[in-house]
């Protein structure tokens, strides 16, 4: 399985819960970037990316801030 960073991950390589961005819905408004208290989201090449899934606290603030419902916590 690959995460949003394009890195291959396997079971045991991090948190069981992951989150993804539906880039078809994302309009790159940056609200999720501002909402992330851990500063793990950034805009790169006109896309929202997470710098580290493992450092995420899974608070859901990014998903709550997304008016496009493009962020999905699984």
PDB file of N, H, CA, C and O in Angstrom:
ATOM      1  N   UNK A   1       0.846  -1.173   0.000  1.00  0.00           N
ATOM      2  CA  UNK A   1       0.000   0.000   0.000  1.00  0.00           C
ATOM      3  C   UNK A   1       0.891   1.235   0.000  1.00  0.00           C
ATOM      4  O   UNK A   1       1.956   1.238   0.617  1.00  0.00           O
ATOM      5  N   UNK A   2       0.452   2.290  -0.698  1.00  0.00           N
ATOM      6  H   UNK A   2      -0.413   2.288  -1.199  1.00  0.00           H
ATOM      7  CA  UNK A   2       1.204   3.540  -0.713  1.00  0.00           C
ATOM      8  C   UNK A   2       0.392   4.620  -0.027  1.00  0.00           C
ATOM      9  O   UNK A   2      -0.831   4.677  -0.154  1.00  0.00           O
ATOM     10  N   UNK A   3       1.101   5.483   0.708  1.00  0.00           N
ATOM     11  H   UNK A   3       2.095   5.436   0.810  1.00  0.00           H
ATOM     12  CA  UNK A   3       0.429   6.588   1.377  1.00  0.00           C
ATOM     13  C   UNK A   3       0.460   7.825   0.486  1.00  0.00           C
ATOM     14  O   UNK A   3       0.911   7.764  -0.658  1.00  0.00           O
ATOM     15  N   UNK A   4      -0.026   8.955   1.020  1.00  0.00           N
ATOM     16  H   UNK A   4      -0.393   9.005   1.949  1.00  0.00           H
ATOM     17  CA  UNK A   4      -0.058  10.194   0.242  1.00  0.00           C
ATOM     18  C   UNK A   4       1.327  10.707  -0.115  1.00  0.00           C
ATOM     19  O   UNK A   4       1.483  11.498  -1.045  1.00  0.00           O
ATOM     20  N   UNK A   5       2.320  10.261   0.615  1.00  0.00           N
ATOM     21  H   UNK A   5       2.193   9.618   1.371  1.00  0.00           H
ATOM     22  CA  UNK A   5       3.689  10.676   0.343  1.00  0.00           C
ATOM     23  C   UNK A   5       4.298   9.844  -0.770  1.00  0.00           C
ATOM     24  O   UNK A   5       5.420  10.115  -1.198  1.00  0.00           O
ATOM     25  N   UNK A   6       3.572   8.827  -1.252  1.00  0.00           N
ATOM     26  H   UNK A   6       2.661   8.607  -0.905  1.00  0.00           H
ATOM     27  CA  UNK A   6       4.074   7.956  -2.287  1.00  0.00           C
ATOM     28  C   UNK A   6       4.986   6.865  -1.766  1.00  0.00           C
ATOM     29  O   UNK A   6       5.588   6.127  -2.546  1.00  0.00           O
ATOM     30  N   UNK A   7       5.090   6.758  -0.446  1.00  0.00           N
ATOM     31  H   UNK A   7       4.601   7.358   0.188  1.00  0.00           H
ATOM     32  CA  UNK A   7       5.951   5.758   0.165  1.00  0.00           C
ATOM     33  C   UNK A   7       5.182   4.466   0.362  1.00  0.00           C
ATOM     34  O   UNK A   7       4.008   4.479   0.735  1.00  0.00           O
ATOM     35  N   UNK A   8       5.846   3.359   0.111  1.00  0.00           N
ATOM     36  H   UNK A   8       6.799   3.348  -0.192  1.00  0.00           H
ATOM     37  CA  UNK A   8       5.231   2.066   0.341  1.00  0.00           C
ATOM     38  C   UNK A   8       5.273   1.759   1.829  1.00  0.00           C
ATOM     39  O   UNK A   8       6.318   1.865   2.472  1.00  0.00           O
ATOM     40  N   UNK A   9       4.122   1.376   2.366  1.00  0.00           N
ATOM     41  H   UNK A   9       3.273   1.290   1.844  1.00  0.00           H
ATOM     42  CA  UNK A   9       4.040   1.031   3.780  1.00  0.00           C
ATOM     43  C   UNK A   9       3.485  -0.379   3.912  1.00  0.00           C
ATOM     44  O   UNK A   9       2.740  -0.844   3.050  1.00  0.00           O
ATOM     45  N   UNK A  10       3.838  -1.034   4.956  1.00  0.00           N
ATOM     46  H   UNK A  10       4.444  -0.656   5.657  1.00  0.00           H
ATOM     47  CA  UNK A  10       3.309  -2.369   5.212  1.00  0.00           C
ATOM     48  C   UNK A  10       2.788  -2.424   6.634  1.00  0.00           C
ATOM     49  O   UNK A  10       3.035  -1.516   7.427  1.00  0.00           O
ATOM     50  N   UNK A  11       2.075  -3.478   6.956  1.00  0.00           N
ATOM     51  H   UNK A  11       1.875  -4.216   6.312  1.00  0.00           H
ATOM     52  CA  UNK A  11       1.505  -3.621   8.285  1.00  0.00           C
ATOM     53  C   UNK A  11       2.614  -3.565   9.326  1.00  0.00           C
ATOM     54  O   UNK A  11       3.639  -4.233   9.186  1.00  0.00           O
ATOM     55  N   UNK A  12       2.411  -2.777  10.354  1.00  0.00           N
ATOM     56  H   UNK A  12       1.579  -2.234  10.467  1.00  0.00           H
ATOM     57  CA  UNK A  12       3.415  -2.629  11.397  1.00  0.00           C
ATOM     58  C   UNK A  12       4.351  -1.455  11.175  1.00  0.00           C
ATOM     59  O   UNK A  12       5.204  -1.184  12.020  1.00  0.00           O
ATOM     60  N   UNK A  13       4.212  -0.745  10.047  1.00  0.00           N
ATOM     61  H   UNK A  13       3.519  -0.965   9.360  1.00  0.00           H
ATOM     62  CA  UNK A  13       5.085   0.389   9.740  1.00  0.00           C
ATOM     63  C   UNK A  13       4.576   1.713  10.269  1.00  0.00           C
ATOM     64  O   UNK A  13       5.163   2.754   9.976  1.00  0.00           O
ATOM     65  N   UNK A  14       3.523   1.704  11.023  1.00  0.00           N
ATOM     66  H   UNK A  14       3.046   0.858  11.261  1.00  0.00           H
ATOM     67  CA  UNK A  14       2.992   2.968  11.505  1.00  0.00           C
ATOM     68  C   UNK A  14       1.628   2.758  12.102  1.00  0.00           C
ATOM     69  O   UNK A  14       1.244   1.636  12.433  1.00  0.00           O
ATOM     70  N   UNK A  15       0.906   3.832  12.237  1.00  0.00           N
ATOM     71  H   UNK A  15       1.219   4.744  11.968  1.00  0.00           H
ATOM     72  CA  UNK A  15      -0.415   3.732  12.859  1.00  0.00           C
ATOM     73  C   UNK A  15      -1.360   2.916  11.998  1.00  0.00           C
ATOM     74  O   UNK A  15      -1.240   2.903  10.773  1.00  0.00           O
ATOM     75  N   UNK A  16      -2.302   2.234  12.641  1.00  0.00           N
ATOM     76  H   UNK A  16      -2.399   2.244  13.636  1.00  0.00           H
ATOM     77  CA  UNK A  16      -3.293   1.464  11.898  1.00  0.00           C
ATOM     78  C   UNK A  16      -4.196   2.415  11.125  1.00  0.00           C
ATOM     79  O   UNK A  16      -4.539   2.161   9.970  1.00  0.00           O
ATOM     80  N   UNK A  17      -4.574   3.502  11.768  1.00  0.00           N
ATOM     81  H   UNK A  17      -4.296   3.708  12.706  1.00  0.00           H
ATOM     82  CA  UNK A  17      -5.408   4.501  11.106  1.00  0.00           C
ATOM     83  C   UNK A  17      -4.553   5.332  10.169  1.00  0.00           C
ATOM     84  O   UNK A  17      -3.461   5.768  10.531  1.00  0.00           O
ATOM     85  N   UNK A  18      -5.048   5.544   8.978  1.00  0.00           N
ATOM     86  H   UNK A  18      -5.935   5.190   8.683  1.00  0.00           H
ATOM     87  CA  UNK A  18      -4.350   6.379   7.996  1.00  0.00           C
ATOM     88  C   UNK A  18      -5.354   7.416   7.497  1.00  0.00           C
ATOM     89  O   UNK A  18      -6.559   7.279   7.709  1.00  0.00           O
ATOM     90  N   UNK A  19      -4.863   8.419   6.854  1.00  0.00           N
ATOM     91  H   UNK A  19      -3.884   8.531   6.682  1.00  0.00           H
ATOM     92  CA  UNK A  19      -5.782   9.342   6.219  1.00  0.00           C
ATOM     93  C   UNK A  19      -5.299   9.605   4.814  1.00  0.00           C
ATOM     94  O   UNK A  19      -4.112   9.489   4.510  1.00  0.00           O
ATOM     95  N   UNK A  20      -6.223   9.956   3.979  1.00  0.00           N
ATOM     96  H   UNK A  20      -7.187  10.050   4.225  1.00  0.00           H
ATOM     97  CA  UNK A  20      -5.908  10.208   2.580  1.00  0.00           C
ATOM     98  C   UNK A  20      -6.606  11.484   2.137  1.00  0.00           C
ATOM     99  O   UNK A  20      -7.563  11.949   2.757  1.00  0.00           O
ATOM    100  N   UNK A  21      -6.100  12.025   1.057  1.00  0.00           N
ATOM    101  H   UNK A  21      -5.323  11.648   0.554  1.00  0.00           H
ATOM    102  CA  UNK A  21      -6.717  13.203   0.437  1.00  0.00           C
ATOM    103  C   UNK A  21      -7.259  12.771  -0.913  1.00  0.00           C
ATOM    104  O   UNK A  21      -6.543  12.183  -1.723  1.00  0.00           O
ATOM    105  N   UNK A  22      -8.528  13.068  -1.148  1.00  0.00           N
ATOM    106  H   UNK A  22      -9.110  13.545  -0.490  1.00  0.00           H
ATOM    107  CA  UNK A  22      -9.133  12.824  -2.447  1.00  0.00           C
ATOM    108  C   UNK A  22      -8.820  14.051  -3.307  1.00  0.00           C
ATOM    109  O   UNK A  22      -9.480  15.085  -3.199  1.00  0.00           O
ATOM    110  N   UNK A  23      -7.815  13.919  -4.152  1.00  0.00           N
ATOM    111  H   UNK A  23      -7.279  13.079  -4.239  1.00  0.00           H
ATOM    112  CA  UNK A  23      -7.361  15.062  -4.939  1.00  0.00           C
ATOM    113  C   UNK A  23      -8.372  15.513  -5.984  1.00  0.00           C
ATOM    114  O   UNK A  23      -8.246  16.610  -6.528  1.00  0.00           O
ATOM    115  N   UNK A  24      -9.364  14.693  -6.271  1.00  0.00           N
ATOM    116  H   UNK A  24      -9.467  13.802  -5.829  1.00  0.00           H
ATOM    117  CA  UNK A  24     -10.432  15.105  -7.186  1.00  0.00           C
ATOM    118  C   UNK A  24     -11.355  16.116  -6.502  1.00  0.00           C
ATOM    119  O   UNK A  24     -11.958  16.962  -7.163  1.00  0.00           O
ATOM    120  N   UNK A  25     -11.458  16.020  -5.177  1.00  0.00           N
ATOM    121  H   UNK A  25     -10.968  15.333  -4.641  1.00  0.00           H
ATOM    122  CA  UNK A  25     -12.295  16.952  -4.412  1.00  0.00           C
ATOM    123  C   UNK A  25     -11.510  18.166  -3.913  1.00  0.00           C
ATOM    124  O   UNK A  25     -12.077  19.248  -3.763  1.00  0.00           O
ATOM    125  N   UNK A  26     -10.219  17.995  -3.658  1.00  0.00           N
ATOM    126  H   UNK A  26      -9.758  17.116  -3.780  1.00  0.00           H
ATOM    127  CA  UNK A  26      -9.398  19.043  -3.040  1.00  0.00           C
ATOM    128  C   UNK A  26      -9.214  20.228  -3.982  1.00  0.00           C
ATOM    129  O   UNK A  26      -8.829  20.062  -5.139  1.00  0.00           O
ATOM    130  N   UNK A  27      -9.496  21.425  -3.472  1.00  0.00           N
ATOM    131  H   UNK A  27      -9.809  21.560  -2.532  1.00  0.00           H
ATOM    132  CA  UNK A  27      -9.284  22.641  -4.267  1.00  0.00           C
ATOM    133  C   UNK A  27      -8.057  23.422  -3.783  1.00  0.00           C
ATOM    134  O   UNK A  27      -7.846  24.564  -4.191  1.00  0.00           O
ATOM    135  N   UNK A  28      -7.259  22.810  -2.922  1.00  0.00           N
ATOM    136  H   UNK A  28      -7.431  21.883  -2.591  1.00  0.00           H
ATOM    137  CA  UNK A  28      -6.000  23.364  -2.410  1.00  0.00           C
ATOM    138  C   UNK A  28      -6.226  24.744  -1.776  1.00  0.00           C
ATOM    139  O   UNK A  28      -5.453  25.676  -1.997  1.00  0.00           O
ATOM    140  N   UNK A  29      -7.285  24.854  -0.996  1.00  0.00           N
ATOM    141  H   UNK A  29      -7.913  24.097  -0.816  1.00  0.00           H
ATOM    142  CA  UNK A  29      -7.575  26.126  -0.328  1.00  0.00           C
ATOM    143  C   UNK A  29      -6.611  26.400   0.827  1.00  0.00           C
ATOM    144  O   UNK A  29      -6.360  27.555   1.174  1.00  0.00           O
ATOM    145  N   UNK A  30      -6.068  25.319   1.426  1.00  0.00           N
ATOM    146  H   UNK A  30      -6.272  24.381   1.144  1.00  0.00           H
ATOM    147  CA  UNK A  30      -5.107  25.480   2.511  1.00  0.00           C
ATOM    148  C   UNK A  30      -5.719  25.545   3.900  1.00  0.00           C
ATOM    149  O   UNK A  30      -4.996  25.718   4.881  1.00  0.00           O
ATOM    150  N   UNK A  31      -7.033  25.410   4.005  1.00  0.00           N
ATOM    151  H   UNK A  31      -7.621  25.269   3.208  1.00  0.00           H
ATOM    152  CA  UNK A  31      -7.670  25.452   5.323  1.00  0.00           C
ATOM    153  C   UNK A  31      -7.157  24.325   6.224  1.00  0.00           C
ATOM    154  O   UNK A  31      -6.971  24.519   7.425  1.00  0.00           O
ATOM    155  N   UNK A  32      -6.933  23.157   5.643  1.00  0.00           N
ATOM    156  H   UNK A  32      -7.084  22.999   4.667  1.00  0.00           H
ATOM    157  CA  UNK A  32      -6.425  22.025   6.431  1.00  0.00           C
ATOM    158  C   UNK A  32      -5.006  22.288   6.916  1.00  0.00           C
ATOM    159  O   UNK A  32      -4.635  21.883   8.018  1.00  0.00           O
ATOM    160  N   UNK A  33      -4.221  22.961   6.099  1.00  0.00           N
ATOM    161  H   UNK A  33      -4.522  23.290   5.204  1.00  0.00           H
ATOM    162  CA  UNK A  33      -2.846  23.310   6.485  1.00  0.00           C
ATOM    163  C   UNK A  33      -2.877  24.216   7.716  1.00  0.00           C
ATOM    164  O   UNK A  33      -2.116  24.024   8.664  1.00  0.00           O
ATOM    165  N   UNK A  34      -3.765  25.200   7.683  1.00  0.00           N
ATOM    166  H   UNK A  34      -4.383  25.356   6.912  1.00  0.00           H
ATOM    167  CA  UNK A  34      -3.901  26.119   8.815  1.00  0.00           C
ATOM    168  C   UNK A  34      -4.457  25.413  10.059  1.00  0.00           C
ATOM    169  O   UNK A  34      -4.112  25.775  11.184  1.00  0.00           O
ATOM    170  N   UNK A  35      -5.315  24.408   9.859  1.00  0.00           N
ATOM    171  H   UNK A  35      -5.596  24.113   8.945  1.00  0.00           H
ATOM    172  CA  UNK A  35      -5.961  23.720  10.980  1.00  0.00           C
ATOM    173  C   UNK A  35      -5.042  22.732  11.689  1.00  0.00           C
ATOM    174  O   UNK A  35      -5.285  22.393  12.847  1.00  0.00           O
ATOM    175  N   UNK A  36      -4.006  22.271  11.026  1.00  0.00           N
ATOM    176  H   UNK A  36      -3.809  22.546  10.085  1.00  0.00           H
ATOM    177  CA  UNK A  36      -3.122  21.250  11.604  1.00  0.00           C
ATOM    178  C   UNK A  36      -2.210  21.869  12.663  1.00  0.00           C
ATOM    179  O   UNK A  36      -1.286  22.621  12.353  1.00  0.00           O
ATOM    180  N   UNK A  37      -2.500  21.526  13.931  1.00  0.00           N
ATOM    181  H   UNK A  37      -3.251  20.915  14.183  1.00  0.00           H
ATOM    182  CA  UNK A  37      -1.704  22.080  15.035  1.00  0.00           C
ATOM    183  C   UNK A  37      -0.273  21.552  15.048  1.00  0.00           C
ATOM    184  O   UNK A  37       0.637  22.212  15.549  1.00  0.00           O
ATOM    185  N   UNK A  38      -0.085  20.356  14.491  1.00  0.00           N
ATOM    186  H   UNK A  38      -0.825  19.820  14.084  1.00  0.00           H
ATOM    187  CA  UNK A  38       1.253  19.753  14.458  1.00  0.00           C
ATOM    188  C   UNK A  38       2.076  20.239  13.265  1.00  0.00           C
ATOM    189  O   UNK A  38       3.251  19.895  13.140  1.00  0.00           O
ATOM    190  N   UNK A  39       1.465  21.034  12.394  1.00  0.00           N
ATOM    191  H   UNK A  39       0.510  21.314  12.495  1.00  0.00           H
ATOM    192  CA  UNK A  39       2.144  21.583  11.212  1.00  0.00           C
ATOM    193  C   UNK A  39       2.697  20.481  10.310  1.00  0.00           C
ATOM    194  O   UNK A  39       3.828  20.563   9.831  1.00  0.00           O
ATOM    195  N   UNK A  40       1.884  19.455  10.088  1.00  0.00           N
ATOM    196  H   UNK A  40       0.965  19.389  10.477  1.00  0.00           H
ATOM    197  CA  UNK A  40       2.305  18.323   9.270  1.00  0.00           C
ATOM    198  C   UNK A  40       1.833  18.410   7.823  1.00  0.00           C
ATOM    199  O   UNK A  40       2.237  17.603   6.986  1.00  0.00           O
ATOM    200  N   UNK A  41       0.989  19.379   7.532  1.00  0.00           N
ATOM    201  H   UNK A  41       0.661  20.035   8.212  1.00  0.00           H
ATOM    202  CA  UNK A  41       0.480  19.539   6.172  1.00  0.00           C
ATOM    203  C   UNK A  41       1.139  20.731   5.506  1.00  0.00           C
ATOM    204  O   UNK A  41       1.436  21.736   6.151  1.00  0.00           O
ATOM    205  N   UNK A  42       1.362  20.606   4.209  1.00  0.00           N
ATOM    206  H   UNK A  42       1.121  19.790   3.685  1.00  0.00           H
ATOM    207  CA  UNK A  42       1.888  21.741   3.458  1.00  0.00           C
ATOM    208  C   UNK A  42       1.423  21.644   2.016  1.00  0.00           C
ATOM    209  O   UNK A  42       0.959  20.598   1.562  1.00  0.00           O
ATOM    210  N   UNK A  43       1.555  22.740   1.317  1.00  0.00           N
ATOM    211  H   UNK A  43       1.932  23.590   1.686  1.00  0.00           H
ATOM    212  CA  UNK A  43       1.215  22.777  -0.097  1.00  0.00           C
ATOM    213  C   UNK A  43       2.514  22.632  -0.876  1.00  0.00           C
ATOM    214  O   UNK A  43       3.460  23.397  -0.686  1.00  0.00           O
ATOM    215  N   UNK A  44       2.543  21.641  -1.753  1.00  0.00           N
ATOM    216  H   UNK A  44       1.775  21.019  -1.908  1.00  0.00           H
ATOM    217  CA  UNK A  44       3.721  21.398  -2.583  1.00  0.00           C
ATOM    218  C   UNK A  44       3.241  21.051  -3.994  1.00  0.00           C
ATOM    219  O   UNK A  44       2.415  20.157  -4.175  1.00  0.00           O
ATOM    220  N   UNK A  45       3.754  21.749  -4.961  1.00  0.00           N
ATOM    221  H   UNK A  45       4.426  22.476  -4.814  1.00  0.00           H
ATOM    222  CA  UNK A  45       3.375  21.516  -6.363  1.00  0.00           C
ATOM    223  C   UNK A  45       1.858  21.544  -6.548  1.00  0.00           C
ATOM    224  O   UNK A  45       1.288  20.705  -7.245  1.00  0.00           O
ATOM    225  N   UNK A  46       1.216  22.526  -5.909  1.00  0.00           N
ATOM    226  H   UNK A  46       1.679  23.208  -5.343  1.00  0.00           H
ATOM    227  CA  UNK A  46      -0.231  22.738  -6.009  1.00  0.00           C
ATOM    228  C   UNK A  46      -1.050  21.554  -5.505  1.00  0.00           C
ATOM    229  O   UNK A  46      -2.132  21.270  -6.020  1.00  0.00           O
ATOM    230  N   UNK A  47      -0.518  20.864  -4.487  1.00  0.00           N
ATOM    231  H   UNK A  47       0.361  21.095  -4.069  1.00  0.00           H
ATOM    232  CA  UNK A  47      -1.213  19.759  -3.830  1.00  0.00           C
ATOM    233  C   UNK A  47      -0.952  19.833  -2.341  1.00  0.00           C
ATOM    234  O   UNK A  47       0.104  20.300  -1.912  1.00  0.00           O
ATOM    235  N   UNK A  48      -1.909  19.375  -1.550  1.00  0.00           N
ATOM    236  H   UNK A  48      -2.767  18.996  -1.898  1.00  0.00           H
ATOM    237  CA  UNK A  48      -1.726  19.260  -0.109  1.00  0.00           C
ATOM    238  C   UNK A  48      -1.026  17.934   0.154  1.00  0.00           C
ATOM    239  O   UNK A  48      -1.435  16.895  -0.364  1.00  0.00           O
ATOM    240  N   UNK A  49       0.025  17.973   0.955  1.00  0.00           N
ATOM    241  H   UNK A  49       0.358  18.817   1.376  1.00  0.00           H
ATOM    242  CA  UNK A  49       0.713  16.731   1.331  1.00  0.00           C
ATOM    243  C   UNK A  49       0.920  16.708   2.841  1.00  0.00           C
ATOM    244  O   UNK A  49       0.944  17.748   3.498  1.00  0.00           O
ATOM    245  N   UNK A  50       1.068  15.510   3.368  1.00  0.00           N
ATOM    246  H   UNK A  50       1.049  14.665   2.834  1.00  0.00           H
ATOM    247  CA  UNK A  50       1.410  15.345   4.778  1.00  0.00           C
ATOM    248  C   UNK A  50       2.886  14.987   4.841  1.00  0.00           C
ATOM    249  O   UNK A  50       3.372  14.160   4.069  1.00  0.00           O
ATOM    250  N   UNK A  51       3.580  15.609   5.753  1.00  0.00           N
ATOM    251  H   UNK A  51       3.185  16.281   6.379  1.00  0.00           H
ATOM    252  CA  UNK A  51       5.020  15.368   5.848  1.00  0.00           C
ATOM    253  C   UNK A  51       5.343  14.113   6.628  1.00  0.00           C
ATOM    254  O   UNK A  51       6.408  13.527   6.439  1.00  0.00           O
ATOM    255  N   UNK A  52       4.428  13.682   7.517  1.00  0.00           N
ATOM    256  H   UNK A  52       3.563  14.159   7.671  1.00  0.00           H
ATOM    257  CA  UNK A  52       4.677  12.470   8.289  1.00  0.00           C
ATOM    258  C   UNK A  52       3.379  11.914   8.859  1.00  0.00           C
ATOM    259  O   UNK A  52       2.796  12.505   9.768  1.00  0.00           O
ATOM    260  N   UNK A  53       2.924  10.787   8.335  1.00  0.00           N
ATOM    261  H   UNK A  53       3.397  10.307   7.597  1.00  0.00           H
ATOM    262  CA  UNK A  53       1.730  10.131   8.882  1.00  0.00           C
ATOM    263  C   UNK A  53       1.988   9.705  10.325  1.00  0.00           C
ATOM    264  O   UNK A  53       1.094   9.795  11.166  1.00  0.00           O
ATOM    265  N   UNK A  54       3.197   9.243  10.614  1.00  0.00           N
ATOM    266  H   UNK A  54       3.923   9.169   9.930  1.00  0.00           H
ATOM    267  CA  UNK A  54       3.529   8.731  11.937  1.00  0.00           C
ATOM    268  C   UNK A  54       3.481   9.764  13.041  1.00  0.00           C
ATOM    269  O   UNK A  54       3.258   9.418  14.201  1.00  0.00           O
ATOM    270  N   UNK A  55       3.687  11.041  12.699  1.00  0.00           N
ATOM    271  H   UNK A  55       3.868  11.322  11.757  1.00  0.00           H
ATOM    272  CA  UNK A  55       3.662  12.100  13.705  1.00  0.00           C
ATOM    273  C   UNK A  55       2.268  12.685  13.904  1.00  0.00           C
ATOM    274  O   UNK A  55       2.069  13.527  14.780  1.00  0.00           O
ATOM    275  N   UNK A  56       1.317  12.254  13.110  1.00  0.00           N
ATOM    276  H   UNK A  56       1.478  11.570  12.398  1.00  0.00           H
ATOM    277  CA  UNK A  56      -0.047  12.754  13.194  1.00  0.00           C
ATOM    278  C   UNK A  56      -0.726  12.208  14.453  1.00  0.00           C
ATOM    279  O   UNK A  56      -0.587  11.028  14.772  1.00  0.00           O
ATOM    280  N   UNK A  57      -1.458  13.068  15.166  1.00  0.00           N
ATOM    281  H   UNK A  57      -1.571  14.027  14.906  1.00  0.00           H
ATOM    282  CA  UNK A  57      -2.167  12.657  16.378  1.00  0.00           C
ATOM    283  C   UNK A  57      -3.590  12.172  16.076  1.00  0.00           C
ATOM    284  O   UNK A  57      -4.305  11.758  16.989  1.00  0.00           O
ATOM    285  N   UNK A  58      -4.003  12.218  14.825  1.00  0.00           N
ATOM    286  H   UNK A  58      -3.422  12.554  14.084  1.00  0.00           H
ATOM    287  CA  UNK A  58      -5.316  11.767  14.382  1.00  0.00           C
ATOM    288  C   UNK A  58      -6.454  12.543  15.038  1.00  0.00           C
ATOM    289  O   UNK A  58      -7.515  11.984  15.313  1.00  0.00           O
ATOM    290  N   UNK A  59      -6.232  13.831  15.287  1.00  0.00           N
ATOM    291  H   UNK A  59      -5.369  14.285  15.063  1.00  0.00           H
ATOM    292  CA  UNK A  59      -7.241  14.656  15.941  1.00  0.00           C
ATOM    293  C   UNK A  59      -8.434  14.943  15.026  1.00  0.00           C
ATOM    294  O   UNK A  59      -9.544  15.160  15.511  1.00  0.00           O
ATOM    295  N   UNK A  60      -8.215  14.947  13.715  1.00  0.00           N
ATOM    296  H   UNK A  60      -7.313  14.771  13.321  1.00  0.00           H
ATOM    297  CA  UNK A  60      -9.296  15.196  12.769  1.00  0.00           C
ATOM    298  C   UNK A  60      -9.531  16.653  12.447  1.00  0.00           C
ATOM    299  O   UNK A  60     -10.458  16.976  11.704  1.00  0.00           O
ATOM    300  N   UNK A  61      -8.709  17.550  12.990  1.00  0.00           N
ATOM    301  H   UNK A  61      -7.956  17.288  13.593  1.00  0.00           H
ATOM    302  CA  UNK A  61      -8.902  18.980  12.721  1.00  0.00           C
ATOM    303  C   UNK A  61      -8.795  19.294  11.228  1.00  0.00           C
ATOM    304  O   UNK A  61      -9.527  20.143  10.720  1.00  0.00           O
ATOM    305  N   UNK A  62      -7.901  18.623  10.534  1.00  0.00           N
ATOM    306  H   UNK A  62      -7.307  17.933  10.947  1.00  0.00           H
ATOM    307  CA  UNK A  62      -7.732  18.873   9.104  1.00  0.00           C
ATOM    308  C   UNK A  62      -9.000  18.492   8.340  1.00  0.00           C
ATOM    309  O   UNK A  62      -9.462  19.238   7.477  1.00  0.00           O
ATOM    310  N   UNK A  63      -9.555  17.328   8.665  1.00  0.00           N
ATOM    311  H   UNK A  63      -9.180  16.722   9.366  1.00  0.00           H
ATOM    312  CA  UNK A  63     -10.775  16.871   8.000  1.00  0.00           C
ATOM    313  C   UNK A  63     -11.953  17.788   8.329  1.00  0.00           C
ATOM    314  O   UNK A  63     -12.775  18.084   7.462  1.00  0.00           O
ATOM    315  N   UNK A  64     -12.031  18.232   9.575  1.00  0.00           N
ATOM    316  H   UNK A  64     -11.363  17.992  10.280  1.00  0.00           H
ATOM    317  CA  UNK A  64     -13.108  19.138   9.977  1.00  0.00           C
ATOM    318  C   UNK A  64     -13.026  20.471   9.238  1.00  0.00           C
ATOM    319  O   UNK A  64     -14.051  21.080   8.930  1.00  0.00           O
ATOM    320  N   UNK A  65     -11.810  20.919   8.956  1.00  0.00           N
ATOM    321  H   UNK A  65     -10.978  20.424   9.206  1.00  0.00           H
ATOM    322  CA  UNK A  65     -11.632  22.210   8.282  1.00  0.00           C
ATOM    323  C   UNK A  65     -11.854  22.138   6.785  1.00  0.00           C
ATOM    324  O   UNK A  65     -11.996  23.170   6.129  1.00  0.00           O
ATOM    325  N   UNK A  66     -11.885  20.946   6.241  1.00  0.00           N
ATOM    326  H   UNK A  66     -11.770  20.108   6.774  1.00  0.00           H
ATOM    327  CA  UNK A  66     -12.003  20.771   4.784  1.00  0.00           C
ATOM    328  C   UNK A  66     -13.451  20.909   4.328  1.00  0.00           C
ATOM    329  O   UNK A  66     -14.269  20.019   4.560  1.00  0.00           O
ATOM    330  N   UNK A  67     -13.761  22.019   3.686  1.00  0.00           N
ATOM    331  H   UNK A  67     -13.096  22.742   3.498  1.00  0.00           H
ATOM    332  CA  UNK A  67     -15.127  22.259   3.193  1.00  0.00           C
ATOM    333  C   UNK A  67     -15.471  21.352   2.015  1.00  0.00           C
ATOM    334  O   UNK A  67     -16.648  21.157   1.711  1.00  0.00           O
ATOM    335  N   UNK A  68     -14.467  20.800   1.355  1.00  0.00           N
ATOM    336  H   UNK A  68     -13.511  20.958   1.603  1.00  0.00           H
ATOM    337  CA  UNK A  68     -14.693  19.939   0.199  1.00  0.00           C
ATOM    338  C   UNK A  68     -14.828  18.467   0.568  1.00  0.00           C
ATOM    339  O   UNK A  68     -15.057  17.626  -0.301  1.00  0.00           O
ATOM    340  N   UNK A  69     -14.685  18.152   1.862  1.00  0.00           N
ATOM    341  H   UNK A  69     -14.499  18.835   2.568  1.00  0.00           H
ATOM    342  CA  UNK A  69     -14.696  16.759   2.326  1.00  0.00           C
ATOM    343  C   UNK A  69     -13.680  15.907   1.581  1.00  0.00           C
ATOM    344  O   UNK A  69     -13.948  14.754   1.245  1.00  0.00           O
ATOM    345  N   UNK A  70     -12.514  16.487   1.327  1.00  0.00           N
ATOM    346  H   UNK A  70     -12.297  17.424   1.601  1.00  0.00           H
ATOM    347  CA  UNK A  70     -11.473  15.783   0.568  1.00  0.00           C
ATOM    348  C   UNK A  70     -10.553  14.949   1.452  1.00  0.00           C
ATOM    349  O   UNK A  70      -9.824  14.096   0.946  1.00  0.00           O
ATOM    350  N   UNK A  71     -10.574  15.180   2.767  1.00  0.00           N
ATOM    351  H   UNK A  71     -11.166  15.873   3.178  1.00  0.00           H
ATOM    352  CA  UNK A  71      -9.701  14.434   3.676  1.00  0.00           C
ATOM    353  C   UNK A  71     -10.534  13.355   4.361  1.00  0.00           C
ATOM    354  O   UNK A  71     -11.570  13.629   4.966  1.00  0.00           O
ATOM    355  N   UNK A  72     -10.055  12.136   4.248  1.00  0.00           N
ATOM    356  H   UNK A  72      -9.214  11.913   3.756  1.00  0.00           H
ATOM    357  CA  UNK A  72     -10.770  10.990   4.806  1.00  0.00           C
ATOM    358  C   UNK A  72      -9.873  10.267   5.792  1.00  0.00           C
ATOM    359  O   UNK A  72      -8.794   9.795   5.431  1.00  0.00           O
ATOM    360  N   UNK A  73     -10.320  10.180   7.041  1.00  0.00           N
ATOM    361  H   UNK A  73     -11.196  10.563   7.334  1.00  0.00           H
ATOM    362  CA  UNK A  73      -9.608   9.398   8.067  1.00  0.00           C
ATOM    363  C   UNK A  73     -10.152   7.981   7.997  1.00  0.00           C
ATOM    364  O   UNK A  73     -11.365   7.780   8.054  1.00  0.00           O
ATOM    365  N   UNK A  74      -9.268   6.998   7.874  1.00  0.00           N
ATOM    366  H   UNK A  74      -8.283   7.162   7.827  1.00  0.00           H
ATOM    367  CA  UNK A  74      -9.713   5.601   7.746  1.00  0.00           C
ATOM    368  C   UNK A  74      -9.189   4.772   8.902  1.00  0.00           C
ATOM    369  O   UNK A  74      -9.455   3.572   8.973  1.00  0.00           O
TER     370      UNK A  74
END
